[in-house]
Amino acid sequence: IILDVPSVGGRLMLVDMAGSENIEQAGQTGFEAKMQ
């Protein structure tokens, strides 16, 4: 989902693969805020 992103994107992808909903949600919120 997030490939065109710096280290933050890669890290988020790794978390998503791990299946950590809690961390994934926090990361998604941060990413969305950064995009806005």
mmCIF file as gemmi writes it, N, C-alpha and C atoms, coordinates in Angstrom:
data_model
loop_
_atom_site.group_PDB
_atom_site.id
_atom_site.type_symbol
_atom_site.label_atom_id
_atom_site.label_alt_id
_atom_site.label_comp_id
_atom_site.label_asym_id
_atom_site.label_entity_id
_atom_site.label_seq_id
_atom_site.pdbx_PDB_ins_code
_atom_site.Cartn_x
_atom_site.Cartn_y
_atom_site.Cartn_z
_atom_site.occupancy
_atom_site.B_iso_or_equiv
_atom_site.pdbx_formal_charge
_atom_site.auth_seq_id
_atom_site.auth_asym_id
_atom_site.pdbx_PDB_model_num
ATOM 1 N N . ILE Axp A 1 ? 0.855 -1.197 0 1 0 ? 1 A 1
ATOM 2 C CA . ILE Axp A 1 ? 0 0 0 1 0 ? 1 A 1
ATOM 3 C C . ILE Axp A 1 ? 0.885 1.24 0 1 0 ? 1 A 1
ATOM 4 N N . ILE Axp A 2 ? 1.882 1.261 0.907 1 0 ? 2 A 1
ATOM 5 C CA . ILE Axp A 2 ? 2.755 2.44 0.998 1 0 ? 2 A 1
ATOM 6 C C . ILE Axp A 2 ? 4.156 2.043 0.536 1 0 ? 2 A 1
ATOM 7 N N . LEU Axp A 3 ? 4.487 2.39 -0.711 1 0 ? 3 A 1
ATOM 8 C CA . LEU Axp A 3 ? 5.812 2.058 -1.234 1 0 ? 3 A 1
ATOM 9 C C . LEU Axp A 3 ? 6.602 3.313 -1.547 1 0 ? 3 A 1
ATOM 10 N N . ASP Axp A 4 ? 5.891 4.374 -1.983 1 0 ? 4 A 1
ATOM 11 C CA . ASP Axp A 4 ? 6.563 5.617 -2.352 1 0 ? 4 A 1
ATOM 12 C C . ASP Axp A 4 ? 6.738 6.508 -1.13 1 0 ? 4 A 1
ATOM 13 N N . VAL Axp A 5 ? 7.297 5.937 -0.065 1 0 ? 5 A 1
ATOM 14 C CA . VAL Axp A 5 ? 7.485 6.712 1.158 1 0 ? 5 A 1
ATOM 15 C C . VAL Axp A 5 ? 8.887 6.449 1.694 1 0 ? 5 A 1
ATOM 16 N N . PRO Axp A 6 ? 9.448 7.393 2.437 1 0 ? 6 A 1
ATOM 17 C CA . PRO Axp A 6 ? 10.792 7.209 3.014 1 0 ? 6 A 1
ATOM 18 C C . PRO Axp A 6 ? 10.83 6.054 4.003 1 0 ? 6 A 1
ATOM 19 N N . SER Axp A 7 ? 11.817 6.07 4.887 1 0 ? 7 A 1
ATOM 20 C CA . SER Axp A 7 ? 11.972 4.97 5.845 1 0 ? 7 A 1
ATOM 21 C C . SER Axp A 7 ? 10.668 4.737 6.61 1 0 ? 7 A 1
ATOM 22 N N . VAL Axp A 8 ? 9.925 5.79 6.871 1 0 ? 8 A 1
ATOM 23 C CA . VAL Axp A 8 ? 8.671 5.639 7.622 1 0 ? 8 A 1
ATOM 24 C C . VAL Axp A 8 ? 7.755 4.655 6.894 1 0 ? 8 A 1
ATOM 25 N N . GLY Axp A 9 ? 7.638 4.788 5.565 1 0 ? 9 A 1
ATOM 26 C CA . GLY Axp A 9 ? 6.773 3.897 4.804 1 0 ? 9 A 1
ATOM 27 C C . GLY Axp A 9 ? 7.234 2.455 4.936 1 0 ? 9 A 1
ATOM 28 N N . GLY Axp A 10 ? 8.539 2.219 4.765 1 0 ? 10 A 1
ATOM 29 C CA . GLY Axp A 10 ? 9.065 0.861 4.87 1 0 ? 10 A 1
ATOM 30 C C . GLY Axp A 10 ? 8.77 0.283 6.24 1 0 ? 10 A 1
ATOM 31 N N . ARG Axp A 11 ? 8.959 1.103 7.251 1 0 ? 11 A 1
ATOM 32 C CA . ARG Axp A 11 ? 8.726 0.626 8.602 1 0 ? 11 A 1
ATOM 33 C C . ARG Axp A 11 ? 7.24 0.28 8.771 1 0 ? 11 A 1
ATOM 34 N N . LEU Axp A 12 ? 6.383 1.145 8.257 1 0 ? 12 A 1
ATOM 35 C CA . LEU Axp A 12 ? 4.944 0.901 8.377 1 0 ? 12 A 1
ATOM 36 C C . LEU Axp A 12 ? 4.588 -0.406 7.675 1 0 ? 12 A 1
ATOM 37 N N . MET Axp A 13 ? 5.167 -0.617 6.502 1 0 ? 13 A 1
ATOM 38 C CA . MET Axp A 13 ? 4.879 -1.838 5.752 1 0 ? 13 A 1
ATOM 39 C C . MET Axp A 13 ? 5.294 -3.057 6.573 1 0 ? 13 A 1
ATOM 40 N N . LEU Axp A 14 ? 6.46 -2.977 7.215 1 0 ? 14 A 1
ATOM 41 C CA . LEU Axp A 14 ? 6.933 -4.097 8.022 1 0 ? 14 A 1
ATOM 42 C C . LEU Axp A 14 ? 5.936 -4.369 9.15 1 0 ? 14 A 1
ATOM 43 N N . VAL Axp A 15 ? 5.47 -3.308 9.779 1 0 ? 15 A 1
ATOM 44 C CA . VAL Axp A 15 ? 4.503 -3.475 10.864 1 0 ? 15 A 1
ATOM 45 C C . VAL Axp A 15 ? 3.227 -4.109 10.32 1 0 ? 15 A 1
ATOM 46 N N . ASP Axp A 16 ? 2.787 -3.637 9.152 1 0 ? 16 A 1
ATOM 47 C CA . ASP Axp A 16 ? 1.568 -4.177 8.549 1 0 ? 16 A 1
ATOM 48 C C . ASP Axp A 16 ? 1.74 -5.673 8.304 1 0 ? 16 A 1
ATOM 49 N N . MET Axp A 17 ? 2.913 -6.057 7.832 1 0 ? 17 A 1
ATOM 50 C CA . MET Axp A 17 ? 3.173 -7.476 7.564 1 0 ? 17 A 1
ATOM 51 C C . MET Axp A 17 ? 3.143 -8.264 8.868 1 0 ? 17 A 1
ATOM 52 N N . ALA Axp A 18 ? 3.652 -7.651 9.94 1 0 ? 18 A 1
ATOM 53 C CA . ALA Axp A 18 ? 3.674 -8.332 11.232 1 0 ? 18 A 1
ATOM 54 C C . ALA Axp A 18 ? 2.247 -8.576 11.713 1 0 ? 18 A 1
ATOM 55 N N . GLY Axp A 19 ? 1.357 -7.639 11.409 1 0 ? 19 A 1
ATOM 56 C CA . GLY Axp A 19 ? -0.029 -7.824 11.826 1 0 ? 19 A 1
ATOM 57 C C . GLY Axp A 19 ? -0.316 -7.124 13.137 1 0 ? 19 A 1
ATOM 58 N N . SER Axp A 20 ? 0.421 -6.051 13.433 1 0 ? 20 A 1
ATOM 59 C CA . SER Axp A 20 ? 0.191 -5.31 14.681 1 0 ? 20 A 1
ATOM 60 C C . SER Axp A 20 ? -0.849 -4.231 14.413 1 0 ? 20 A 1
ATOM 61 N N . GLU Axp A 21 ? -2.088 -4.524 14.746 1 0 ? 21 A 1
ATOM 62 C CA . GLU Axp A 21 ? -3.15 -3.542 14.476 1 0 ? 21 A 1
ATOM 63 C C . GLU Axp A 21 ? -2.903 -2.246 15.242 1 0 ? 21 A 1
ATOM 64 N N . ASN Axp A 22 ? -2.504 -2.374 16.504 1 0 ? 22 A 1
ATOM 65 C CA . ASN Axp A 22 ? -2.297 -1.178 17.321 1 0 ? 22 A 1
ATOM 66 C C . ASN Axp A 22 ? -1.257 -0.269 16.673 1 0 ? 22 A 1
ATOM 67 N N . ILE Axp A 23 ? -0.077 -0.807 16.398 1 0 ? 23 A 1
ATOM 68 C CA . ILE Axp A 23 ? 0.997 0.002 15.809 1 0 ? 23 A 1
ATOM 69 C C . ILE Axp A 23 ? 0.607 0.421 14.397 1 0 ? 23 A 1
ATOM 70 N N . GLU Axp A 24 ? -0.052 -0.448 13.673 1 0 ? 24 A 1
ATOM 71 C CA . GLU Axp A 24 ? -0.43 -0.115 12.295 1 0 ? 24 A 1
ATOM 72 C C . GLU Axp A 24 ? -1.344 1.105 12.296 1 0 ? 24 A 1
ATOM 73 N N . GLN Axp A 25 ? -2.328 1.104 13.189 1 0 ? 25 A 1
ATOM 74 C CA . GLN Axp A 25 ? -3.258 2.234 13.248 1 0 ? 25 A 1
ATOM 75 C C . GLN Axp A 25 ? -2.493 3.519 13.564 1 0 ? 25 A 1
ATOM 76 N N . ALA Axp A 26 ? -1.618 3.477 14.543 1 0 ? 26 A 1
ATOM 77 C CA . ALA Axp A 26 ? -0.853 4.672 14.919 1 0 ? 26 A 1
ATOM 78 C C . ALA Axp A 26 ? -0.012 5.132 13.733 1 0 ? 26 A 1
ATOM 79 N N . GLY Axp A 27 ? 0.647 4.209 13.063 1 0 ? 27 A 1
ATOM 80 C CA . GLY Axp A 27 ? 1.474 4.572 11.914 1 0 ? 27 A 1
ATOM 81 C C . GLY Axp A 27 ? 0.631 5.171 10.807 1 0 ? 27 A 1
ATOM 82 N N . GLN Axp A 28 ? -0.516 4.578 10.538 1 0 ? 28 A 1
ATOM 83 C CA . GLN Axp A 28 ? -1.387 5.1 9.479 1 0 ? 28 A 1
ATOM 84 C C . GLN Axp A 28 ? -1.812 6.526 9.805 1 0 ? 28 A 1
ATOM 85 N N . THR Axp A 29 ? -2.18 6.762 11.056 1 0 ? 29 A 1
ATOM 86 C CA . THR Axp A 29 ? -2.61 8.109 11.453 1 0 ? 29 A 1
ATOM 87 C C . THR Axp A 29 ? -1.477 9.091 11.223 1 0 ? 29 A 1
ATOM 88 N N . GLY Axp A 30 ? -0.275 8.736 11.65 1 0 ? 30 A 1
ATOM 89 C CA . GLY Axp A 30 ? 0.877 9.621 11.468 1 0 ? 30 A 1
ATOM 90 C C . GLY Axp A 30 ? 1.133 9.865 9.993 1 0 ? 30 A 1
ATOM 91 N N . PHE Axp A 31 ? 1.057 8.817 9.185 1 0 ? 31 A 1
ATOM 92 C CA . PHE Axp A 31 ? 1.314 8.973 7.745 1 0 ? 31 A 1
ATOM 93 C C . PHE Axp A 31 ? 0.268 9.891 7.112 1 0 ? 31 A 1
ATOM 94 N N . GLU Axp A 32 ? -0.987 9.668 7.454 1 0 ? 32 A 1
ATOM 95 C CA . GLU Axp A 32 ? -2.053 10.51 6.888 1 0 ? 32 A 1
ATOM 96 C C . GLU Axp A 32 ? -1.85 11.961 7.301 1 0 ? 32 A 1
ATOM 97 N N . ALA Axp A 33 ? -1.503 12.182 8.56 1 0 ? 33 A 1
ATOM 98 C CA . ALA Axp A 33 ? -1.284 13.552 9.039 1 0 ? 33 A 1
ATOM 99 C C . ALA Axp A 33 ? -0.127 14.182 8.266 1 0 ? 33 A 1
ATOM 100 N N . LYS Axp A 34 ? 0.916 13.408 8.009 1 0 ? 34 A 1
ATOM 101 C CA . LYS Axp A 34 ? 2.072 13.93 7.277 1 0 ? 34 A 1
ATOM 102 C C . LYS Axp A 34 ? 1.656 14.294 5.847 1 0 ? 34 A 1
ATOM 103 N N . MET Axp A 35 ? 0.825 13.474 5.246 1 0 ? 35 A 1
ATOM 104 C CA . MET Axp A 35 ? 0.387 13.747 3.87 1 0 ? 35 A 1
ATOM 105 C C . MET Axp A 35 ? -0.428 15.038 3.833 1 0 ? 35 A 1
ATOM 106 N N . GLN Axp A 36 ? -1.286 15.226 4.817 1 0 ? 36 A 1
ATOM 107 C CA . GLN Axp A 36 ? -2.117 16.431 4.857 1 0 ? 36 A 1
ATOM 108 C C . GLN Axp A 36 ? -1.24 17.626 5.156 1 0 ? 36 A 1
